Amino acid sequence: MRVVVRVVAGLLAAASLPLTGLADELRLSGLRINWLDGFTLASKRDALPMKLVGAAGEDVGISVMRRSTPYPREQGASALKRHEDFAQHPLVALATKRGELVLPLQRTVLADGEILYCTGTRTKRSLSVEGFYLQFFLISRPDVVALVTVEGKGNVESEMKRFRPLFDTVSWEQ
């Protein structure tokens, strides 16, 4: 199932289209990212965060925060600092609340200059089942950020290797 979600004139519109492999594109509020096959929309089409469920039961939440008017140039640096502070403190605190933080906060500058922060937490789904909780916080520019969380059963390191490369495909509609 391919899910395309777009904000048009302040209203969220979604459409479901057939998916065919790794090159399936997910769109939400101008964010474009190639996503994995086998995920379906699990929330109302206008819900934020948008929720997806994977074939193996993975839960994905996607929120895009976009100011309706860009920050003035003189406020851009302070807005970026607030986003960076969020990633370094509240985001990490949330990860540690979920379980054992085994992949500490990583900061990566993507090819187009965007900043991606990610964490990986080992969770317990039950006494014998290991789970994972991944966070990806993408700073596009001072007025556009996205938070993607992925949770499910499995090894946190393996799941990070599966989901992290998706963010190398990110682009934004203007």
C-alpha positions as CSV (number, residue, x, y, z in Angstrom):
1,M,0.0,0.0,0.0
2,R,1.5,3.3,-1.0
3,V,0.5,6.3,1.2
4,V,0.8,9.8,-0.2
5,V,-0.1,12.6,2.2
6,R,0.1,16.2,1.3
7,V,-0.9,19.5,3.0
8,V,-2.7,21.7,0.5
9,A,-3.8,25.2,1.5
10,G,-3.6,24.2,5.2
11,L,-5.6,21.1,4.8
12,L,-4.2,17.6,5.0
13,A,-5.1,15.3,2.1
14,A,-4.1,11.7,1.8
15,A,-4.4,9.1,-0.9
16,S,-3.6,5.4,-0.9
17,L,-1.9,3.9,-3.9
18,P,-0.4,0.5,-4.6
19,L,3.2,0.1,-3.4
20,T,6.0,-1.7,-5.3
21,G,9.2,-2.0,-3.3
22,L,11.8,0.2,-1.7
23,A,11.3,3.2,-4.1
24,D,7.8,3.9,-2.8
25,E,7.5,7.5,-1.9
26,L,5.9,8.8,1.3
27,R,4.8,12.5,1.3
28,L,3.6,14.5,4.3
29,S,3.5,18.3,4.5
30,G,6.2,18.7,1.9
31,L,8.4,15.9,3.2
32,R,9.2,13.3,0.6
33,I,11.0,10.1,1.6
34,N,11.3,6.7,-0.1
35,W,9.8,4.1,2.3
36,L,9.8,0.4,2.7
37,D,7.2,-1.8,1.1
38,G,4.5,-3.4,3.3
39,F,3.4,-0.4,5.4
40,T,-0.2,0.7,5.5
41,L,-1.9,3.9,6.9
42,A,-3.2,3.2,10.4
43,S,-4.5,6.6,11.4
44,K,-7.2,8.9,10.1
45,R,-5.9,10.5,6.9
46,D,-5.8,14.0,8.6
47,A,-4.1,12.7,11.9
48,L,-0.9,14.1,13.1
49,P,1.2,12.3,13.8
50,M,0.4,10.1,10.8
51,K,0.6,6.5,11.8
52,L,1.8,3.6,9.7
53,V,1.9,-0.1,10.5
54,G,4.4,-2.5,8.9
55,A,3.8,-6.1,7.8
56,A,5.8,-7.3,10.9
57,G,3.8,-5.1,13.2
58,E,6.1,-2.1,13.3
59,D,4.5,1.1,14.4
60,V,5.6,4.3,12.7
61,G,4.7,7.9,13.7
62,I,5.5,10.8,11.4
63,S,5.1,14.4,12.4
64,V,6.2,17.4,10.3
65,M,6.3,20.7,11.9
66,R,6.3,23.6,9.5
67,R,5.8,27.3,10.3
68,S,3.3,28.9,8.0
69,T,5.7,31.9,7.6
70,P,9.5,31.4,7.7
71,Y,11.5,32.9,10.5
72,P,13.0,36.2,9.7
73,R,16.7,35.9,8.9
74,E,17.8,37.3,12.2
75,Q,15.8,34.6,14.1
76,G,16.9,31.6,12.0
77,A,20.0,30.8,14.1
78,S,18.1,30.9,17.4
79,A,15.4,28.6,15.9
80,L,18.0,26.1,14.7
81,K,19.6,26.2,18.2
82,R,16.2,25.4,19.8
83,H,15.8,22.4,17.4
84,E,19.3,21.2,18.2
85,D,18.7,21.6,22.0
86,F,15.5,19.6,21.6
87,A,17.4,16.7,19.9
88,Q,20.1,16.7,22.5
89,H,17.9,16.8,25.6
90,P,14.2,16.0,25.4
91,L,14.6,13.6,22.5
92,V,17.3,11.7,24.4
93,A,15.2,11.7,27.6
94,L,12.3,10.2,25.7
95,A,14.5,7.5,24.3
96,T,15.8,6.6,27.7
97,K,12.3,6.4,29.1
98,R,11.4,3.7,26.6
99,G,14.2,1.3,27.7
100,E,17.9,0.9,27.3
101,L,19.5,3.5,25.1
102,V,22.0,1.3,23.1
103,L,22.5,3.6,20.1
104,P,23.1,7.0,21.6
105,L,22.2,10.2,19.9
106,Q,24.0,10.5,16.5
107,R,24.1,13.7,14.5
108,T,24.6,13.4,10.7
109,V,24.7,16.1,8.1
110,L,22.9,14.8,5.0
111,A,24.1,15.4,1.5
112,D,21.8,18.4,1.0
113,G,22.9,20.0,4.4
114,E,19.9,18.8,6.5
115,I,20.7,17.6,10.0
116,L,19.5,14.2,11.1
117,Y,19.5,13.1,14.7
118,C,18.8,9.5,15.6
119,T,18.6,7.3,18.6
120,G,18.0,3.5,19.2
121,T,16.5,2.1,22.3
122,R,16.2,-1.6,23.2
123,T,12.8,-2.3,24.7
124,K,11.1,-5.4,26.1
125,R,7.9,-6.4,24.4
126,S,7.6,-9.3,26.9
127,L,10.0,-11.2,29.0
128,S,11.4,-13.2,26.1
129,V,10.9,-10.8,23.1
130,E,13.3,-8.0,22.4
131,G,11.9,-4.8,20.9
132,F,13.2,-1.5,19.5
133,Y,12.3,2.1,19.5
134,L,14.0,4.4,17.0
135,Q,13.8,8.1,16.7
136,F,14.7,10.2,13.7
137,F,14.6,14.0,14.1
138,L,15.2,15.8,10.8
139,I,16.0,19.5,10.8
140,S,15.5,20.9,7.2
141,R,15.7,24.6,8.0
142,P,14.7,26.8,10.9
143,D,11.0,26.6,10.1
144,V,10.8,22.9,9.0
145,V,11.5,19.8,11.1
146,A,10.2,16.3,11.1
147,L,10.1,13.6,13.8
148,V,9.8,9.9,12.8
149,T,9.5,7.2,15.4
150,V,9.6,3.4,14.6
151,E,8.8,0.8,17.2
152,G,8.4,-2.9,17.0
153,K,9.9,-6.4,17.7
154,G,13.5,-7.1,16.8
155,N,17.1,-6.1,17.3
156,V,17.6,-2.4,17.7
157,E,20.9,-2.4,15.8
158,S,19.5,-4.4,12.8
159,E,16.4,-2.2,12.7
160,M,18.5,1.0,12.7
161,K,20.4,-0.4,9.7
162,R,17.1,-1.1,8.0
163,F,15.5,2.3,8.6
164,R,18.3,4.9,8.8
165,P,19.2,4.7,5.1
166,L,15.7,5.8,4.2
167,F,16.6,9.3,5.4
168,D,19.2,9.6,2.7
169,T,16.3,9.8,0.3
170,V,14.6,12.8,1.9
171,S,13.6,15.8,-0.1
172,W,11.2,18.7,0.4
173,E,8.6,20.2,-1.8
174,Q,8.9,23.9,-1.9
